[in-house]
Amino acid sequence: MRSFRLTLSYDGTAYVGWQVQENGRTIQAELEAALRQVTGESIRAVASGRTDAGVHALGQVVSFHSGTRLSAEVLRKALDANLPRDIVVLEVREATVGFHAIRDALRKRYRYVVQDGPIRDVFSRTQAWYVAQRLDVEAMWDAARAL
């Protein structure tokens, strides 16, 4: 059995989050279906962290184990071809035995985007939280210092 480290990017607009749920489409379910299609195995994928409904990822790390004989690059291309267009496999690498995306994570970075002002940007509607009035940036900096 081989260990793999996979990096995903996705637009989470159409999903109820990472983790498999009965109430809608999830990133994990889509990835595991693609893994089953490509390898013929029922594989459990573990992400470095779960995301909520509508949340996007630029580089989420996932670990899984497989007996596939495919090279990492062939596996990346095959998975990418079997995933919906709003999920992209950026990289697949063979990992050290026992690699686990949660336990072996060294850091995580989150980015929150706020668009403020009287007119919302239609193109950022799934990428930013819209606030109709201008925010007081100085007050926000003052509050952030306390953290």
N, C-alpha and C positions, 0 to 999 in steps of 0.2 A: 504494500500500500504506500503510495506517495503522498506527500504533503504539498499543498499549493497555497500561494499567496496571490490573490487576485485584487486588482484595483478597478473600481467601478466609478463611472460618472453617470448621473441620471437627473432627469427632470421629474420630480415627484408629484407634479400637478394631478395626474390621473390615479394616484396610488394612496392607500390608507396608511402608508408607512412601510418600514422595512419588514417587520416580522409577520409571518404568515397569520392571517386572520380569516374568519369566515365571512366577515361583512364587506369584503371588497378585494380588489387587486392589490398585491404587495410586491415589492422588489424581490424579496427572498423567494416567493413562490415562482416568479418569472425566471429568476436565475436557476433555481433548482429544476424547473421544467426544462430549461435549456441544457443543463448538465445531464439530465436523464436522456434527452434527445441525442446528445453528442456522445456520451460514454456508455449508455445503456444501463447505468447504475442509478440507484436511488441514493442521492448524496444530500447530506445536511450541510448547508452553508452557514457559517458563523461570521457576522459582521463585527467590526470593531466597536460599533455602537448602533443602537436602533434610532430610526428617524420617525417623526410623527407624520400624519397625513399632510400631503402637499409640500413636504420638505425636500429640497434638492441636495445632491452631493456632487462635489467636484472631484473627489478622490477618496472614496470609502474603501477601506481595506477589508477583504473577506478571506477567510481560510476555509479549506475543505480538503478532504482526503479522497483519493481515487486510485483505482488500479489501472487506469488508462495507460496505454503505451504511447499516446500522442505526445509530441513535444509541446512545451509550454506555448510557443508561438502558434502552432497549429490549433491548439486548444483555444487560444484567445480568438483566433479568426473564426473558428467553428461556433463558439459561444456567441460571438458578436452577430453572426449570421442568423442565429436562432433566437435572439432577443428582440423585443419591440424596439422601434427606432428611438424611443426616449430613454433607453438604457444602453450605455456603451462600455465595453470592456477595454480599459486603457492598457492594462498589462496583466500578464499571468507569468508567475515565476515559480519554479520549484523551490520549496522552502525546506528548512531543516525539519527533520522528523519531529512531530509533535507541535509544530508551529500552531499557535492559536491567536486569532485576530484580537480577542479581548485581552487575554492574559499577557500577550507580548507587545501590546501597544505601548509606545514610548510617549506619545503625545497625541492630542486631538485639537483641531482648530475649527471654531465655528465662526461664521460671518452672518451678521444680521444686517439687513439693508432696510432703511426707512426712506421713503420718498415723501417730502413734506412740501406744502404749498397749495395754492388755490386750484391748480389744474393738475389732475393726475396724468401720468404717462401711461398710455394704454399698453406700450410694449414692455413695461416692467411690472405689469399687474400680477404675474405669477412669480416674480423675483424679488419683490419689495413689499413692505407693509406701507400702505398709504395713509398719511395723516393730512387732513384738509387745511390745517393752519401751519404757519411757520413755527418751528420748534425753537426754543430759547437755548441755543448751543452753549452759551456761557453757563447757564444754570445746570445744564447737563454735565459739563466738565466739573463744576463744583461738586455735584452729587457723586460723580465717578471717583473723585479724589478720596472720598470716604471709603470706597471699596478697596 
